[in-house]
Amino acid sequence: MMTRKNEESLRTLAMLRYQANRYQFVGNGSMCQQVNMQIRRLMNEIEADAVKN
């Protein structure tokens, strides 16, 4: 069963991935890198929560 926090994290992850793709498409590499850094941070949090539970 997914927790509310998990659902929000996955929704945020999808939004960030969309943003990263958009920045990459328009050639804004620095913003794309920043968003990818946020994606990695969020994925690490999700993995840490999964290990905890």
Contacts in CASP RR format, 6 or more apart in sequence:
PFRMAT RR
TARGET T0000
AUTHOR 0000-0000-0000
METHOD contacts of the structure
MODEL  1
MMTRKNEESLRTLAMLRYQANRYQFVGNGSMCQQVNMQIRRLMNEIEADA
VKN
2 10 0 8 1.000
5 49 0 8 1.000
6 46 0 8 1.000
6 49 0 8 1.000
9 42 0 8 1.000
9 45 0 8 1.000
9 46 0 8 1.000
9 49 0 8 1.000
10 46 0 8 1.000
12 42 0 8 1.000
13 39 0 8 1.000
13 42 0 8 1.000
13 43 0 8 1.000
13 46 0 8 1.000
16 35 0 8 1.000
16 38 0 8 1.000
16 39 0 8 1.000
16 42 0 8 1.000
17 39 0 8 1.000
19 35 0 8 1.000
20 32 0 8 1.000
20 35 0 8 1.000
20 36 0 8 1.000
20 39 0 8 1.000
23 29 0 8 1.000
23 31 0 8 1.000
23 32 0 8 1.000
23 35 0 8 1.000
24 32 0 8 1.000
END
